Amino acid sequence: MSYQLLYSKTSRDQIKKLHPDIKSIIRDRVKTIAKNPYIGKKLERDLSGYFSFRARRFRIIYKVREENQIIEVHYIGHRRDIYDLLKEKFDRP
């Protein structure tokens, strides 16, 4: 059974900026997450509650809402800066 996917505005904007070849890889990886939401790596500390799933050099950052069978895709970006972008979200007042 697949989970419903919800994309944040940020993740939609990030996807739009990607090269078409990367977009297709991301799409395939998100389908994998929808079938098995706990396949990603559990993030820790400030990022607990989020999962990260690899798509080549990119990461898909998401949350699982088990009670509603929903996967919230929050961020998609290159591994070098995606975690810093996510941490900035928590550091803002």
N, C-alpha and C positions, 0 to 999 in steps of 0.2 A: 504494500500500500504506500503510495507516494504522499508526501506532505504538500500542503499548499505553500507556494512561495510568495513572499512579500518583499519587494525591493524598496529600500529607502531612496529618497531623492538623491542623496549623495552617491549611492551605488549606481543609480541609473545614469547620473552625470559622468561618473568615472567610466562606465562601460562605453558611453558614447565616444569618449576620447581615445579608446583603444583601437589598435590596428585590427582590420577585419579577421586576420588569421587568429589573433589572440581572442577576439570576441567568440569565435566558434569553439575554441578550447574552453573558455570560461562557461559558455552555454552547456557544453558536455559535462563539465565538472559540477555545475549547479544541478544538473539532472541526476548525477550520482549522489549528491547530497540529499536531494528530495527523496530518493529511494532508501538511503541509509544515513540519517542525519547525524549519527554519532561517529561517523567515519573520520571526521576532522580531529585535530589536536585541541584538547581543552586548554584554554588560556588561563593564566594564573594571576594572582595579585590584583592590581587595579582592573585587569581585563577579565576577571573571573566571570563566568556566565556566558562568555563568548567562545566560539570555536574558530579555528583557522584550518582551511583546506588548501593544499597546494595545487596550483595550475601553472606548471613550469616555474618561471621566476616570479609569478604573481601569487597573491594570496586572496582568498575569499574569506571575509570575516562575517560570521553569522551567529544568530541565537536560535535555539530551538524552544518553541512554545508547545510543549507536549500536550497540555490540556486542550488546545485547539487544533493540534496537528498542523502547526504553522512553522515555517522556517523564515526568519527575518534576515535578509541579506543586507548588512549594514555598510560594508566597505569592500572595495575590490581595488587592489593596487599592487605595485611592485614591492617585493619583499624588503627592499632596502629602506623604505620609508613608511610602509603601511602601519606598522605598530606605533611609530611615533605620531602619526596622524590620529590614530585611535586614542592614544594616551592624551593628546592635546584636548580632545573632547572632554575628558574627565578633569583636566587641570583648569578649565575655564570656570570662572565664578558664576 
